[in-house]
Structures are given as C-alpha cells and as structure tokens.
Amino acid sequence: MTVGWVRRTLWDLEWCEEAECALSKTATRNEGHVMEGGGDLFSLTGNPFVDTGLAVMCVLSGRHSPEQLTLQDVTRLVAIIIDTYSQGRWSRDIHGLFFPNSELANPSVKNGPERYRDLLAKWVAALGTNNGVGNCSICGRRNGELANKTRVPLFGSLGFVNFFPAWSPGQRVCPNCLLAIQFSLMGVEKAGRPLMLHAPTWEIQRAYAQRAVRQVRANTARGEAGIASFGYSNQAHLNAAFDAILEIVQLDEIRAMPTGRLVAPLRFYHFTNYGQGPDVEIIDISGPVFEFLLEATKRRMRDAWEQVVRRGLVRTKKKGTDNEIRKVVPNMVYQYLTQDRSIVSFFLDHDEVKAIGSWDLLSLYLRMVREMTDKRINAIREIADRFLEHCKKEGSAKRILQLHYARSYRDFRSVLLRVSRAMVMREGEPLLSFDSFVLDIAPEGGRNWQEIRDLLLFRIYEQGASWLRNERIDLEPVEEAEVDTEQEAI
C-alpha cells in the first residue's frame, strides 16, 4: 500500500457530510473522545469480532486503547475501509467469508459502494457513549437495531426466527459494535478460511491486528488486495495460528512485559460465514502452553525448539523448503499442544537413534505443560543414566532395543525388571527402588507409560550418542518373546 493511498483515504471525507454534521453537534469542546452525556465511545466487549475491529481501529489511528478513539478518528477510519474494501478481491472475501449479501458484494444491489457509505455514515451519526445499560446483545451498554449474519458474522438469517431469542427477526446490536465489526476484516488472516485471534491481553490483541494490517498493506501494494494472507492453506491453519503467536512474542514490547501481564489462554477462531455453510472451529492455546512458548523461543532454546517443531510436520510428497511445506501441511506438535497430548515423542528420532532438541528444553516442557515436579524429572533422568551405564558394562544395546520396541505397559515394565535383576546380580543394586517405580515411573498405574519410555530413551540417546553410533544399532524389531520377559524377570 502506497503512501499516497494512505494520504488520500485519511483526508477525503466529502462522502460523509451527514456524519460531519452529526459530529459538530455531538462532540464536546475539550475531550475529543467524550460525547455529551459523558463516557467513552468504545471499549472492549469480549466479543471477538468487535474486539478485533477495535484493535484495527487503534492500529490505523495510532491510538493505544479503544477508549482513546475520537469521533474524528472514526470519520477518518471509515474513509479508509470504504476505499480499501472497494479494491481487488475484497468483494469476494466479503461476500464469501464475512458479510454475505453485503452492499459491497451483492451484484443485485445497485450503487453498492454508495449504499455502503450511507450505511456507515448512519452508524457514525448514531454512535453513542457507554450508557451502562442497553439492549445491544454484544456490549449491553447501548440500544441497538436488529442485525443478522450480513452485519455480524455467524449470526443467523432474519428469516430463521427460531435462531434468535423470543422469535425475533435478528438480534439487536448497537451502532458502535456494528461499526467496529466492519473493521474486523482487516484484523484477521486467511488460512483457507479467516483465522481470528481473541486474546485477554490487549497488547497481544493489538499486535495481532497490527500484523494483519501490515500484511494487507503489503499485499495491496503488490496488487493482491484482500484479507491478509501469509500463504497458509486450510490444512495448515493451526500452523498459521502458532506462527503468528511465535512472531508476536518476539516483539520487544511483548518481551518487556511482566509474565504476569501476559494473560492466557489465547483463543483462535477459524471460521467462514458463507451463506450455505457457516462454520467455526475454536482453537485454544492454554496458559501453560503459552508460557512454555515464551520460554522455548528465547535465544538459548530457540534452535532446539525449532528442531522439535520440524519433527511434527506431516510427511508429504510436496517439495519445497521447510518454510513452504509448513504452510500447506499440518504440524502434529501444534495439534498435540492444543489437545493436551504429550509431545515428548517428537523429541526423538528413532530412525537415527538420536535425541532432538535438548534435555533443558524437554525438562522445561515437562515442568510447565505436563506439570511434573523437578524431583520426578530428576529421578527419571537418573534412571535413564543408570540404564545406559548398565548397557555399556554389558557391552550390548539389546535392552535399549527392547525398550524402544515395547508394545505395551507390560512390555515396558518387563524390560525395567529384567535390567533391574541383572544389575542386582552384577552390582548389588537395582535399577530403581519400589518408591521410585510407583511414584516416578508409574504413578497412575502406567497410564502414561509411553511418555515415560520416551523420556528414558531421550536421555539414553542424548547421553549415549557416541557409544550407540559405535554399536551401530540395527533398529529391527526384536522377537516378541525377547520383549515379553515379565515371567522370567519375576
């Protein structure tokens, strides 16, 4: 987007004479953001579309918070979206994804852009301050008009009265919320369908909107007008969500914030408001996961974390760089993080018999996301070190292979018992004590035995890398009889 475009849209206000007249009557002499009767024009509502729109308005006007927005700001901002949405493929995105049958997109509407201008001018003229009470179904602070999915994404149609409370033809939404929603198009990114972030931390919400606005301008400058696109496909929308967050947390202003101020969880909406098939997928990034990402992406761990993330990419025949591939295929690491599933297995490369990342990174994940205590983490590490040392003394990696190919909790337990018995016979001390087994290895009756097995293997691969290479381990499955040694061990 060129400087000339910004200058023209900021100051070309002839279309809004009606709104200008309203502004002159309602604005106070001193405080630009306060109207007669007191109160702010805008404030956060908890509605993702409204809050996203408010973030965009703040970015475009250079304001820090919605409460700082003035009537003069609003008039200038409306001129920007009028001009923006009239370019390129915006009409297709508006009709197919956001506002079906909008005046800007419906070919059956004559003089669509003019009618859209009139609509926005009407809302600007009707803007009200925070009255504290009203029938608006979004903010509850002002009275509103009946609206359907043409004005508010994912609302129902006016004709389906059973979709709304009390059989009313729509839900009431005030002009302030309706106007803010019009800006939300510039605060999302397209990953097949629109992807929108709703964050409890305003600085993150604003940073996400700023990122989208910046991309809209860059795409427009290249003649690719439309919703911000970073090239992610529908299948890779979760990658788009995590990559956006990882980019935002690198910002100096976010890094400088106290950890306690970066409130989580974060919620993404991957949606479409298409008339024949509206749909939404809600993606939650929990507080512990978000805090882990903050630490994992710091300089000392960033390379290790990126190695783990690359392990999560679904294998594909598509060719290209890692950056290109991650934009078109899912990443299982990100999927597991949003599903509260362990990602420990991605810290291992069984084919190459090596650990991915570092024990420090893995320990951080175990503490912050899996909620393991330092005592338990250290106990598992010590057991793995003793297991490896025993194999070295035996001069064989056979027990490591058995651990690797354990198919069940019974197999896993049998390998530990076999090694423990051998250590008693050879050294007079078992691999682990009864308390350590019950409290550290299998505190829930072995329900998460695979995660513990992978933790042991990670430590063994990490500490025994050079020895294992000299052993030239051939990762062929051992015979089932060799793995299932419980009877002999007992």
C-alpha positions as CSV (number, residue, x, y, z in Angstrom):
1,M,0.0,0.0,0.0
2,T,1.5,3.3,-1.0
3,V,1.8,6.5,1.0
4,G,-0.4,8.2,-1.5
5,W,-3.2,5.7,-0.7
6,V,-3.0,6.4,3.0
7,R,-3.0,10.2,2.5
8,R,-6.0,10.1,0.2
9,T,-8.1,7.9,2.4
10,L,-7.3,9.8,5.6
11,W,-8.4,13.1,4.3
12,D,-11.0,12.5,1.6
13,L,-14.1,13.0,3.7
14,E,-16.6,14.5,1.2
15,W,-18.7,11.4,1.3
16,C,-19.5,11.9,5.0
17,E,-21.2,15.3,5.1
18,E,-24.1,13.8,7.1
19,A,-21.7,12.3,9.7
20,E,-19.6,15.6,9.8
21,C,-22.8,17.4,10.7
22,A,-23.5,15.0,13.4
23,L,-20.0,15.3,14.8
24,S,-20.2,19.0,15.1
25,K,-23.4,18.7,17.1
26,T,-22.3,16.0,19.5
27,A,-18.6,16.5,20.1
28,T,-17.6,18.3,23.3
29,R,-15.3,21.3,23.4
30,N,-12.5,19.7,25.3
31,E,-12.3,15.9,25.2
32,G,-12.4,14.5,21.6
33,H,-13.3,11.0,22.7
34,V,-16.1,12.0,25.0
35,M,-19.6,12.9,23.8
36,E,-22.4,14.8,25.5
37,G,-23.5,12.8,28.5
38,G,-20.0,11.5,29.3
39,G,-18.4,8.1,28.8
40,D,-16.2,6.6,26.1
41,L,-17.3,5.8,22.6
42,F,-15.6,2.4,22.5
43,S,-14.3,-0.2,25.0
44,L,-13.6,-3.9,24.8
45,T,-16.7,-6.1,24.8
46,G,-15.5,-9.7,25.0
47,N,-16.9,-10.3,21.5
48,P,-14.1,-11.5,19.2
49,F,-15.4,-9.6,16.1
50,V,-15.9,-6.3,17.9
51,D,-12.6,-6.5,19.8
52,T,-10.7,-7.4,16.7
53,G,-12.3,-4.4,14.9
54,L,-11.4,-2.1,17.8
55,A,-7.8,-3.3,17.6
56,V,-7.7,-2.5,13.9
57,M,-9.2,0.9,14.6
58,C,-6.5,1.6,17.2
59,V,-3.7,0.5,14.8
60,L,-4.9,2.6,11.9
61,S,-5.4,5.7,14.1
62,G,-2.3,5.3,16.2
63,R,-4.3,5.0,19.4
64,H,-3.2,2.7,22.2
65,S,-6.6,1.7,23.5
66,P,-10.2,1.8,22.3
67,E,-11.1,4.4,25.0
68,Q,-8.8,6.9,23.2
69,L,-10.7,6.7,19.9
70,T,-12.3,10.0,19.0
71,L,-15.2,10.9,16.7
72,Q,-12.7,12.5,14.3
73,D,-10.7,9.3,14.3
74,V,-13.8,7.3,13.4
75,T,-14.7,9.5,10.5
76,R,-11.2,9.2,9.0
77,L,-11.1,5.4,9.7
78,V,-14.4,4.8,7.9
79,A,-13.0,6.6,4.8
80,I,-10.1,4.1,4.9
81,I,-12.2,1.0,4.9
82,I,-14.5,2.4,2.2
83,D,-11.6,2.8,-0.1
84,T,-9.9,-0.5,1.0
85,Y,-12.9,-2.7,0.5
86,S,-13.6,-1.3,-2.9
87,Q,-10.3,-2.7,-4.3
88,G,-9.2,-6.1,-5.8
89,R,-10.7,-9.2,-4.3
90,W,-12.2,-7.7,-1.2
91,S,-15.7,-8.0,-2.6
92,R,-15.2,-11.8,-3.0
93,D,-13.8,-12.2,0.5
94,I,-16.6,-10.0,2.0
95,H,-19.4,-12.0,0.3
96,G,-18.0,-15.5,0.6
97,L,-16.4,-15.3,4.1
98,F,-17.6,-12.4,6.1
99,F,-20.7,-10.5,5.2
100,P,-22.9,-12.4,2.6
101,N,-25.2,-10.1,0.6
102,S,-23.3,-7.0,1.8
103,E,-23.9,-3.9,-0.3
104,L,-20.3,-4.1,-1.4
105,A,-20.5,-7.7,-2.7
106,N,-24.1,-8.4,-3.8
107,P,-24.3,-7.8,-7.6
108,S,-28.1,-7.4,-7.4
109,V,-27.6,-4.2,-5.2
110,K,-27.4,-1.1,-7.4
111,N,-24.9,1.5,-6.4
112,G,-23.5,-0.8,-3.7
113,P,-20.5,1.3,-2.7
114,E,-22.7,4.4,-2.3
115,R,-25.2,2.5,-0.2
116,Y,-22.4,1.1,1.9
117,R,-21.1,4.6,2.5
118,D,-24.6,5.7,3.5
119,L,-24.9,2.8,6.0
120,L,-21.6,3.6,7.7
121,A,-22.5,7.3,7.8
122,K,-25.7,6.4,9.5
123,W,-23.9,4.4,12.1
124,V,-21.3,7.1,12.7
125,A,-24.1,9.6,13.2
126,A,-25.8,7.3,15.7
127,L,-22.8,6.5,17.8
128,G,-23.5,6.6,21.4
129,T,-21.4,6.7,24.6
130,N,-21.3,4.0,27.2
131,N,-24.7,4.3,28.9
132,G,-24.1,1.3,31.1
133,V,-27.3,-0.4,30.1
134,G,-29.0,-1.1,26.8
135,N,-30.4,-3.9,24.6
136,C,-27.3,-4.5,22.5
137,S,-26.7,-8.3,22.6
138,I,-22.9,-7.8,22.3
139,C,-21.9,-4.9,24.7
140,G,-25.2,-4.4,26.7
141,R,-24.2,-0.7,27.0
142,R,-26.4,0.9,24.4
143,N,-29.6,0.3,22.5
144,G,-29.3,-1.3,19.0
145,E,-31.0,-2.3,15.8
146,L,-31.9,-5.8,14.6
147,A,-29.0,-7.4,12.8
148,N,-28.3,-10.7,11.1
149,K,-25.3,-12.5,9.6
150,T,-24.9,-9.9,6.8
151,R,-23.9,-7.4,9.6
152,V,-22.4,-9.8,12.2
153,P,-20.6,-12.9,11.1
154,L,-22.1,-16.2,12.3
155,F,-25.4,-14.7,13.3
156,G,-28.4,-16.3,11.7
157,S,-30.6,-15.1,8.9
158,L,-33.5,-12.8,9.6
159,G,-35.9,-15.3,8.0
160,F,-35.0,-18.0,10.6
161,V,-36.7,-16.5,13.6
162,N,-36.2,-19.7,15.6
163,F,-32.5,-19.0,15.6
164,F,-32.9,-15.9,17.7
165,P,-34.3,-15.3,21.2
166,A,-38.1,-14.8,21.5
167,W,-38.6,-15.5,17.8
168,S,-37.3,-12.0,16.9
169,P,-36.1,-11.5,13.3
170,G,-32.4,-11.0,14.4
171,Q,-30.5,-9.7,17.4
172,R,-30.1,-6.1,18.5
173,V,-26.7,-4.7,18.1
174,C,-25.7,-1.0,18.7
175,P,-24.1,1.2,16.0
176,N,-20.8,1.2,17.9
177,C,-20.5,-2.5,17.8
178,L,-21.7,-2.8,14.2
179,L,-19.2,-0.2,13.1
180,A,-16.3,-1.9,14.9
181,I,-17.2,-5.2,13.3
182,Q,-16.7,-3.7,9.9
183,F,-13.1,-3.2,10.7
184,S,-12.5,-6.8,11.8
185,L,-11.9,-7.9,8.2
186,M,-8.5,-6.1,8.3
187,G,-7.6,-7.8,11.6
188,V,-7.7,-11.4,10.5
189,E,-5.6,-13.6,8.2
190,K,-6.7,-16.1,5.6
191,A,-5.7,-19.7,6.1
192,G,-8.1,-21.2,3.7
193,R,-10.8,-19.6,5.8
194,P,-10.4,-16.5,8.1
195,L,-8.4,-17.0,11.2
196,M,-9.0,-14.6,14.1
197,L,-7.3,-14.3,17.4
198,H,-9.1,-13.2,20.6
199,A,-6.7,-12.6,23.4
200,P,-7.3,-11.5,27.0
201,T,-4.1,-9.4,26.9
202,W,-4.8,-6.2,24.9
203,E,-1.2,-5.8,23.8
204,I,-1.3,-9.2,22.1
205,Q,-4.7,-8.4,20.5
206,R,-3.4,-5.2,19.1
207,A,-0.1,-6.8,17.9
208,Y,-2.1,-9.4,16.0
209,A,-4.2,-6.7,14.4
210,Q,-1.1,-4.7,13.5
211,R,0.5,-7.8,11.9
212,A,-2.6,-8.3,9.8
213,V,-2.9,-4.6,8.8
214,R,0.7,-4.6,7.8
215,Q,0.2,-7.6,5.6
216,V,-2.9,-6.1,4.0
217,R,-0.9,-3.1,3.0
218,A,1.9,-5.2,1.7
219,N,-0.4,-7.4,-0.4
220,T,-2.3,-4.3,-1.7
221,A,1.0,-2.7,-2.8
222,R,1.6,-5.9,-4.8
223,G,-1.8,-5.7,-6.4
224,E,-3.2,-8.5,-4.2
225,A,-5.9,-6.7,-2.3
226,G,-8.0,-8.8,0.1
227,I,-7.9,-10.3,3.6
228,A,-4.3,-10.6,4.9
229,S,-2.7,-13.7,3.6
230,F,0.6,-15.2,4.6
231,G,0.2,-18.2,2.3
232,Y,-1.2,-20.8,4.7
233,S,-3.6,-23.4,3.4
234,N,-6.8,-24.6,5.1
235,Q,-5.0,-27.8,6.3
236,A,-2.2,-25.7,7.9
237,H,-4.4,-23.2,9.7
238,L,-3.1,-24.4,13.1
239,N,0.4,-23.7,11.9
240,A,-0.7,-20.2,11.0
241,A,-2.1,-19.6,14.5
242,F,1.1,-20.8,16.3
243,D,3.4,-19.0,13.8
244,A,1.5,-15.8,14.5
245,I,1.9,-16.1,18.2
246,L,5.6,-17.0,18.0
247,E,6.1,-13.9,15.8
248,I,4.2,-11.7,18.3
249,V,6.1,-12.9,21.4
250,Q,9.4,-11.9,19.7
251,L,8.3,-8.3,19.7
252,D,10.3,-6.1,22.1
253,E,7.1,-4.5,23.6
254,I,5.8,-8.0,24.4
255,R,9.1,-9.3,25.7
256,A,9.3,-6.3,28.0
257,M,6.0,-7.1,29.7
258,P,6.0,-8.9,33.0
259,T,5.0,-12.5,32.6
260,G,2.0,-12.0,34.9
261,R,0.6,-9.4,32.4
262,L,0.6,-11.8,29.5
263,V,-2.7,-13.4,30.5
264,A,-3.7,-16.6,28.7
265,P,-5.4,-18.7,27.3
266,L,-5.5,-17.5,23.8
267,R,-8.4,-18.4,21.5
268,F,-8.4,-18.6,17.7
269,Y,-11.5,-18.8,15.5
270,H,-11.1,-20.5,12.1
271,F,-14.4,-19.7,10.5
272,T,-16.5,-19.0,7.4
273,N,-19.7,-17.0,7.3
274,Y,-20.5,-18.5,3.8
275,G,-24.3,-18.4,3.3
276,Q,-24.8,-22.1,2.6
277,G,-22.3,-23.4,5.1
278,P,-21.3,-21.2,8.0
279,D,-18.9,-22.9,10.3
280,V,-16.3,-22.2,13.0
281,E,-13.5,-24.2,14.7
282,I,-12.3,-22.9,18.1
283,I,-8.6,-23.4,18.9
284,D,-7.5,-22.8,22.5
285,I,-3.8,-22.3,23.4
286,S,-3.7,-22.8,27.2
287,G,-1.9,-20.6,29.6
288,P,0.8,-23.2,30.4
289,V,1.4,-23.8,26.7
290,F,1.7,-20.1,26.0
291,E,4.1,-19.6,28.9
292,F,6.1,-22.5,27.6
293,L,6.3,-20.9,24.1
294,L,7.5,-17.7,25.7
295,E,10.5,-19.5,27.3
296,A,11.1,-22.0,24.4
297,T,11.5,-19.2,21.9
298,K,14.1,-17.4,23.8
299,R,17.6,-17.3,22.2
300,R,19.2,-20.1,24.2
301,M,16.4,-22.6,23.3
302,R,15.0,-21.3,20.0
303,D,17.1,-23.6,17.7
304,A,16.2,-26.7,19.8
305,W,12.5,-25.8,19.8
306,E,12.5,-25.3,16.0
307,Q,14.1,-28.8,15.6
308,V,11.3,-30.3,17.6
309,V,8.6,-28.4,15.6
310,R,10.0,-29.6,12.3
311,R,9.6,-33.2,13.6
312,G,5.9,-32.5,13.8
313,L,5.3,-31.7,10.1
314,V,3.2,-34.4,8.5
315,R,5.2,-36.2,5.8
316,T,4.3,-35.2,2.3
317,K,5.4,-35.7,-1.2
318,K,5.3,-32.0,-1.8
319,K,8.6,-30.4,-2.5
320,G,9.9,-27.1,-1.1
321,T,11.7,-25.5,1.8
322,D,10.6,-26.1,5.5
323,N,9.0,-22.7,5.4
324,E,7.0,-23.6,2.3
325,I,6.0,-27.0,3.5
326,R,4.7,-25.8,6.9
327,K,2.3,-23.5,5.1
328,V,0.5,-26.4,3.4
329,V,0.6,-29.4,5.7
330,P,-0.5,-29.9,9.4
331,N,2.0,-30.0,12.2
332,M,1.3,-32.7,14.8
333,V,3.3,-30.8,17.5
334,Y,0.9,-27.9,17.4
335,Q,-2.1,-30.3,17.2
336,Y,-1.0,-32.2,20.3
337,L,-0.3,-28.9,22.2
338,T,-3.9,-27.8,21.7
339,Q,-5.3,-31.3,22.5
340,D,-3.4,-31.6,25.8
341,R,-1.5,-34.6,24.4
342,S,2.2,-35.2,25.2
343,I,4.7,-34.1,22.6
344,V,7.6,-36.0,24.1
345,S,7.8,-38.4,21.2
346,F,8.7,-35.5,18.9
347,F,11.9,-35.1,20.9
348,L,13.2,-38.4,19.5
349,D,14.4,-39.6,16.1
350,H,14.1,-43.3,16.4
351,D,15.4,-43.9,12.8
352,E,18.6,-42.1,13.5
353,V,18.7,-43.2,17.2
354,K,19.2,-39.6,18.4
355,A,17.6,-37.0,20.7
356,I,16.0,-33.9,19.2
357,G,16.4,-30.6,21.0
358,S,17.9,-30.6,24.5
359,W,17.2,-32.0,27.9
360,D,16.8,-28.5,29.2
361,L,14.1,-27.8,26.7
362,L,12.4,-31.1,27.4
363,S,12.6,-30.5,31.2
364,L,11.0,-27.1,30.7
365,Y,8.1,-28.6,28.8
366,L,7.6,-31.3,31.4
367,R,7.5,-28.7,34.2
368,M,5.4,-26.0,32.5
369,V,3.0,-28.1,30.4
370,R,3.0,-31.6,31.8
371,E,3.2,-30.3,35.4
372,M,6.0,-32.7,36.5
373,T,7.9,-31.8,39.6
374,D,11.7,-31.3,39.5
375,K,12.1,-34.3,41.8
376,R,10.3,-36.6,39.4
377,I,12.1,-35.3,36.3
378,N,15.5,-35.8,38.0
379,A,14.5,-39.3,39.1
380,I,13.6,-40.2,35.5
381,R,16.9,-38.8,34.3
382,E,18.9,-40.7,36.9
383,I,17.1,-44.0,36.0
384,A,17.9,-43.4,32.3
385,D,21.6,-42.8,33.1
386,R,21.8,-46.0,35.2
387,F,20.1,-47.9,32.4
388,L,22.6,-46.7,29.8
389,E,25.6,-47.3,32.1
390,H,24.4,-50.9,32.6
391,C,24.1,-51.5,28.9
392,K,27.7,-50.1,28.4
393,K,29.0,-52.5,31.0
394,E,27.2,-55.4,29.4
395,G,28.6,-54.3,26.1
396,S,25.2,-54.6,24.4
397,A,22.4,-52.3,23.3
398,K,19.9,-55.1,23.3
399,R,17.9,-53.8,26.3
400,I,17.7,-50.4,24.7
401,L,16.2,-52.0,21.6
402,Q,13.7,-53.8,23.8
403,L,12.8,-50.6,25.5
404,H,12.5,-49.0,22.1
405,Y,10.1,-51.6,20.8
406,A,8.0,-52.1,23.9
407,R,4.4,-52.5,22.6
408,S,2.6,-52.3,25.9
409,Y,2.9,-51.2,29.5
410,R,3.6,-54.9,30.3
411,D,6.5,-55.0,27.9
412,F,7.9,-51.7,29.2
413,R,7.7,-52.9,32.8
414,S,9.3,-56.2,31.9
415,V,12.3,-54.5,30.4
416,L,12.9,-52.5,33.5
417,L,12.5,-55.6,35.7
418,R,15.0,-57.5,33.5
419,V,17.6,-54.8,33.7
420,S,17.0,-54.3,37.4
421,R,17.5,-58.0,38.1
422,A,20.7,-58.0,36.1
423,M,22.0,-55.0,38.0
424,V,21.3,-56.7,41.3
425,M,23.2,-59.8,40.2
426,R,26.1,-57.7,38.8
427,E,26.4,-54.7,41.1
428,G,24.2,-55.5,44.1
429,E,21.8,-52.6,43.5
430,P,18.6,-52.5,41.4
431,L,17.9,-50.1,38.6
432,L,15.3,-48.3,40.7
433,S,13.6,-48.6,44.0
434,F,10.0,-49.6,44.7
435,D,9.1,-46.0,45.7
436,S,10.7,-44.6,42.5
437,F,8.8,-47.0,40.3
438,V,5.5,-46.3,42.0
439,L,5.9,-42.5,42.3
440,D,8.1,-41.6,39.3
441,I,7.7,-44.2,36.6
442,A,4.1,-45.4,37.0
443,P,2.3,-43.1,39.4
444,E,-1.0,-43.6,37.6
445,G,-0.8,-47.3,37.1
446,G,1.2,-47.0,33.9
447,R,-1.4,-44.9,32.1
448,N,1.3,-42.7,30.6
449,W,3.9,-45.4,30.2
450,Q,4.8,-44.4,26.6
451,E,5.7,-40.9,27.6
452,I,7.9,-42.2,30.4
453,R,9.5,-44.7,28.0
454,D,10.2,-41.8,25.5
455,L,11.8,-39.7,28.3
456,L,14.1,-42.6,29.2
457,L,15.0,-43.1,25.5
458,F,15.6,-39.4,25.0
459,R,18.1,-39.3,27.9
460,I,19.7,-42.5,26.7
461,Y,20.1,-41.3,23.1
462,E,21.4,-37.9,24.3
463,Q,24.0,-39.2,26.7
464,G,24.9,-42.4,24.8
465,A,25.1,-40.9,21.3
466,S,28.7,-41.7,20.6
467,W,28.6,-45.2,22.1
468,L,25.4,-46.0,20.2
469,R,27.0,-44.9,17.0
470,N,29.9,-47.3,17.6
471,E,27.5,-50.1,18.4
472,R,25.8,-49.5,15.0
473,I,22.4,-50.4,16.3
474,D,20.2,-52.0,13.7
475,L,16.7,-50.9,14.6
476,E,15.0,-54.1,13.6
477,P,12.1,-55.3,15.8
478,V,13.3,-57.9,18.3
479,E,11.3,-61.1,18.7
480,E,8.2,-60.7,20.9
481,A,9.4,-63.4,23.2
482,E,12.5,-61.4,23.9
483,V,10.5,-58.3,24.8
484,D,7.9,-60.0,26.9
485,T,10.2,-61.1,29.7
486,E,8.0,-60.5,32.6
487,Q,7.6,-64.2,33.7
488,E,11.4,-64.7,33.5
489,A,12.1,-61.5,35.3
490,I,9.7,-62.3,38.1
